[in-house]
Amino acid sequence: MKRIIAVVVALCLFFFGVAASVYNTLWASDWESLFDDFASTEFPPSFIVEAGDANSRIAMLNVEGTIMDSGDSGMFAAQGYNHRLTIEALKEIISDDSIEGILLNVDSPGGGVYESAEVHKYLVEAKEAGKTIYSSMGGMAASGGYYVSAPADQIFASEETLTGSIGVIMQSINYSQLAEDFGIEFETYTSGDMKEMLGGHKDPTEEETEYVQSMVDSMYDDFVSVVSEGRGMDEAEVRDLADGRIYLGGDAVDNGLVDQIGYVEDALADLKETIGGNPEVIEYGYDGNNRISFNYKAKSFISGLFGNTEIAQIESLLRNRQGAAPMYLYEQ
């Protein structure tokens, strides 16, 4: 009987602790903003930064963090770079005649080749639709962060900005020696010699190495073309700069990758002057003055309760261990 009572007490304490944790999390939150965010159906979300002429507007779009499509853009999407929001915002900007200018606020080491190319595609469409595009680089706008900035009419960076890193990287894990050390053998049946390419459990063949390198070279050529077209530079000139190295903002001005030294407020002032009048400034994303969104709070809370995200990432890596995604990414 004592054991049963002890178990019941322990269970009660456990559930009381969970309930207290939930209560404290929600109590620490702003209930009004919590449920306002939850109830909002506007997508992509936007808000007014500076009042002005609503028929002549500037849209600010943040590209912050790694440019990847996490596939998590619904109710529990965390803050940070949101690929779906970025693409939907660009589509809306293109179709909205009242938006005359776009200010990109870029602070990113780059990301996926596909995602960077998709953002670039819609920026080019926006430019063709008559929108003036400025890019303001923060602490970093490297690789894919530069790729999406390339179509801009003017690129601003600070002296401290790290930019450039024009290039492509594909990287896989070769754990064949580790498997051998632990006596692990792989029984693999494939329909073709190249099917287990980048599998990680063996050294790549010469044919595989040459094939993967040819893909990297092809994507590198695309990157060079994007910079050449966006900056009005000769491809040979771009290739001289595009060996993967990063540049400080001042050096990037000198070599033609950046137009002006300045911060986001400088870029905005210049863009407003270019457009003329008194344009209204809107920003796509969640209003920082309204605190963190419900989505982020809920996801952070659930992650804290039910697992270590780093462990989940390692487990995902082990489950999906074949292949490597091509990246326009500066890896620190």
C-alpha positions in Angstrom: 0.0 0.0 0.0 2.8 2.4 0.9 4.4 1.7 -2.5 1.1 2.5 -4.3 0.7 5.7 -2.3 4.3 6.7 -3.2 3.8 6.1 -6.9 0.5 8.1 -6.8 2.3 11.0 -5.0 5.2 10.8 -7.5 2.8 11.0 -10.4 0.9 13.8 -8.9 4.1 15.8 -8.4 5.2 15.1 -12.0 1.9 16.3 -13.5 1.9 19.2 -11.1 5.3 20.2 -12.3 4.3 20.0 -15.9 1.2 22.0 -15.2 3.2 24.6 -13.3 5.7 24.8 -16.2 2.8 25.4 -18.7 1.2 28.0 -16.4 4.5 29.9 -15.9 5.3 29.9 -19.6 1.9 31.3 -20.5 1.8 33.7 -17.6 5.1 35.1 -18.7 3.6 35.7 -22.2 1.5 38.5 -23.2 -1.9 36.8 -23.6 -3.4 39.4 -25.9 -0.5 39.2 -28.4 -0.3 35.5 -28.0 -3.9 34.9 -29.2 -3.8 37.9 -31.6 -0.9 36.1 -33.4 -2.8 32.8 -33.3 -6.0 34.2 -34.7 -4.3 36.2 -37.4 -4.9 34.7 -40.9 -3.0 37.3 -42.9 -0.2 35.7 -44.9 2.3 37.0 -45.7 2.1 39.2 -42.6 3.1 42.9 -42.9 2.9 46.1 -40.9 3.6 49.8 -41.4 7.0 51.0 -40.3 6.6 54.6 -41.5 3.4 56.3 -42.4 3.3 58.1 -45.8 1.6 57.9 -49.2 -0.1 54.6 -49.4 -0.1 54.8 -53.2 3.7 55.0 -53.3 5.2 52.4 -50.9 8.5 50.8 -50.1 8.5 47.2 -48.9 11.2 46.0 -46.5 12.0 42.3 -46.6 14.3 40.6 -44.2 16.6 37.8 -45.3 18.1 36.9 -41.9 19.6 33.5 -41.2 20.3 30.5 -43.4 18.3 30.6 -46.6 16.6 27.2 -46.3 13.1 26.0 -46.6 12.5 24.1 -43.4 9.0 23.2 -44.5 7.8 24.5 -41.1 5.9 27.6 -42.0 2.6 26.9 -40.3 1.3 27.4 -36.8 4.6 26.2 -35.1 7.1 28.0 -37.4 9.9 29.6 -35.5 11.2 33.1 -36.1 14.1 33.6 -38.3 14.3 33.1 -42.1 11.0 31.8 -43.4 11.3 30.8 -47.1 7.6 30.5 -47.7 6.9 34.0 -46.2 9.8 35.5 -48.4 8.4 34.0 -51.6 4.8 34.9 -50.9 5.8 38.4 -50.0 7.7 38.8 -53.2 4.7 37.5 -55.2 2.5 40.1 -53.4 5.0 42.9 -54.0 5.2 42.1 -57.8 1.4 42.3 -58.2 1.0 45.4 -56.0 1.3 48.5 -58.1 1.4 50.7 -55.0 4.8 49.2 -54.1 7.5 51.0 -56.0 10.6 49.9 -54.1 12.0 46.9 -52.2 14.6 47.2 -49.5 16.3 43.9 -48.7 17.7 43.7 -45.2 20.2 40.9 -45.6 22.1 39.2 -42.7 22.8 35.7 -43.9 25.7 33.3 -44.6 23.7 32.0 -47.5 22.0 28.6 -47.8 20.5 26.2 -50.3 21.1 26.6 -54.0 17.4 26.0 -54.8 16.1 28.5 -52.2 18.6 31.2 -53.1 17.8 30.8 -56.8 14.0 31.0 -56.1 14.4 34.2 -54.2 16.6 35.6 -57.0 14.0 34.6 -59.6 11.2 36.6 -58.0 13.5 39.6 -57.3 14.3 39.7 -61.0 10.6 39.5 -61.8 10.0 42.4 -59.4 12.7 44.4 -61.1 11.1 43.7 -64.5 7.8 44.9 -63.0 9.4 48.3 -62.4 10.3 48.0 -58.7 13.5 49.6 -57.6 15.5 47.2 -55.4 18.1 48.1 -52.8 20.0 45.7 -50.6 21.4 46.6 -47.2 23.9 44.1 -45.9 24.2 43.6 -42.2 27.0 41.7 -40.4 27.1 39.1 -43.1 25.8 38.7 -46.6 27.9 35.9 -48.0 27.4 33.3 -50.7 23.6 32.9 -51.0 23.3 36.2 -49.1 25.2 37.9 -51.9 23.4 35.8 -54.6 20.0 37.3 -53.6 21.5 40.8 -53.4 23.0 40.7 -56.9 19.9 42.0 -58.8 19.7 45.1 -56.6 20.0 48.5 -58.2 22.1 49.6 -55.2 23.9 47.5 -52.6 24.9 49.0 -49.3 27.3 47.4 -46.8 29.1 48.6 -43.7 32.9 48.6 -43.4 32.5 45.6 -41.1 30.2 43.5 -43.3 31.5 40.1 -44.5 30.3 39.5 -48.0 31.4 37.7 -51.2 32.1 34.0 -50.7 30.9 33.5 -54.2 30.9 29.7 -54.8 29.3 26.4 -54.2 29.9 23.7 -51.7 28.7 20.1 -51.5 29.8 18.1 -48.5 29.1 14.5 -47.3 30.4 12.4 -44.4 32.6 9.5 -45.2 32.3 7.2 -42.2 33.8 4.0 -43.9 36.9 4.0 -41.6 34.7 4.4 -38.5 32.5 1.5 -39.6 35.6 -0.7 -40.3 37.0 0.1 -36.9 33.8 -1.1 -35.3 33.5 -4.2 -37.5 30.4 -2.9 -39.4 29.9 -4.2 -42.9 27.3 -2.9 -45.4 25.3 -5.1 -47.7 24.2 -2.8 -50.5 22.1 -3.8 -53.6 21.7 -1.1 -56.3 20.3 -0.8 -59.8 23.3 1.1 -61.0 26.9 1.9 -60.2 26.1 5.5 -59.3 23.1 4.8 -57.1 25.2 4.7 -53.9 27.1 7.8 -54.8 27.8 10.0 -51.7 26.5 7.1 -49.5 29.2 7.8 -46.9 30.0 4.1 -46.3 32.8 3.9 -48.9 35.4 6.0 -50.6 34.0 7.7 -53.7 35.2 6.4 -57.1 37.0 8.5 -59.6 33.8 8.6 -61.7 31.7 9.7 -58.8 34.2 12.4 -57.9 34.2 13.8 -61.4 30.4 13.7 -61.7 29.8 15.5 -58.4 32.5 18.1 -59.3 30.8 18.7 -62.7 27.5 19.5 -60.8 29.3 21.9 -58.5 31.0 23.5 -61.5 27.6 23.9 -63.3 26.1 25.6 -60.3 29.2 27.8 -59.8 28.8 28.9 -63.5 25.2 29.9 -62.7 26.3 31.9 -59.6 29.0 33.8 -61.7 26.3 34.6 -64.4 23.9 36.0 -61.7 26.7 38.3 -60.3 27.8 39.3 -63.8 24.3 40.2 -64.9 23.3 41.8 -61.6 26.4 43.9 -61.3 27.1 44.6 -65.0 30.5 43.0 -64.7 32.4 40.9 -67.2 32.3 37.1 -66.3 36.1 36.9 -66.3 36.2 39.8 -63.8 33.7 38.0 -61.5 35.6 34.8 -61.7 38.7 36.6 -60.4 36.7 37.5 -57.3 34.7 34.3 -57.0 37.2 31.9 -55.5 35.1 31.5 -52.4 36.8 34.1 -50.3 34.9 36.7 -48.2 35.5 40.5 -48.4 35.0 43.3 -45.9 32.5 45.9 -47.0 35.1 48.5 -48.0 37.0 45.9 -50.1 33.7 44.9 -51.7 33.1 48.5 -52.7 36.6 48.7 -54.3 36.1 45.5 -56.3 32.6 46.4 -57.5 30.5 43.9 -55.5 29.0 46.7 -53.3 28.0 50.2 -54.3 28.0 52.2 -51.1 29.1 52.1 -47.5 26.1 52.6 -45.2 23.6 51.0 -42.9 20.0 50.0 -43.4 18.8 53.5 -42.5 21.1 55.0 -45.1 19.9 52.6 -47.8 16.3 53.4 -46.9 16.9 57.2 -47.1 18.6 56.8 -50.4 15.7 54.6 -51.8 13.1 57.1 -50.6 15.0 59.9 -52.4 15.1 57.8 -55.5 11.4 57.0 -55.5 10.5 60.6 -54.5 7.6 62.0 -52.5 6.7 60.6 -49.1 6.4 56.9 -49.6 4.8 54.7 -46.9 7.3 52.0 -45.6 5.9 48.6 -44.8 7.8 45.5 -43.6 6.9 41.9 -44.2 7.2 39.6 -41.2 6.1 39.9 -37.6 6.0 43.2 -35.9 8.8 43.3 -33.4 6.9 45.8 -31.3 4.2 43.2 -30.8 6.7 40.8 -29.2 7.5 37.3 -30.3 4.8 35.5 -32.2 2.6 32.8 -30.7 4.2 30.3 -33.2 7.6 30.9 -31.8 6.5 30.8 -28.2 4.6 27.5 -28.7 7.4 25.8 -30.6 10.0 26.9 -28.1 7.9 25.7 -25.2 7.1 22.3 -26.7 10.8 21.8 -27.7 11.8 22.5 -24.2 9.3 20.0 -22.8 9.7 17.1 -25.2 13.3 16.9 -26.3 16.6 18.3 -27.1 16.6 19.7 -30.7 20.3 18.9 -31.1 19.7 15.2 -30.4 16.8 15.3 -32.9 19.1 16.8 -35.5 21.7 14.1 -35.0 19.1 11.4 -35.3 17.9 13.0 -38.5 21.4 13.0 -39.9 21.8 9.3 -39.2 18.4 8.5 -40.8 19.2 10.6 -43.9 22.8 9.9 -44.4 23.1 9.5 -48.1 23.9 12.5 -50.3 24.7 16.1 -49.7 22.7 19.2 -50.7 24.5 21.7 -52.8 24.8 25.0 -51.0 25.6 28.6 -51.6 26.9 28.9 -48.1 29.8 30.4 -46.2 30.6 27.9 -43.4 32.2 29.5 -40.3 
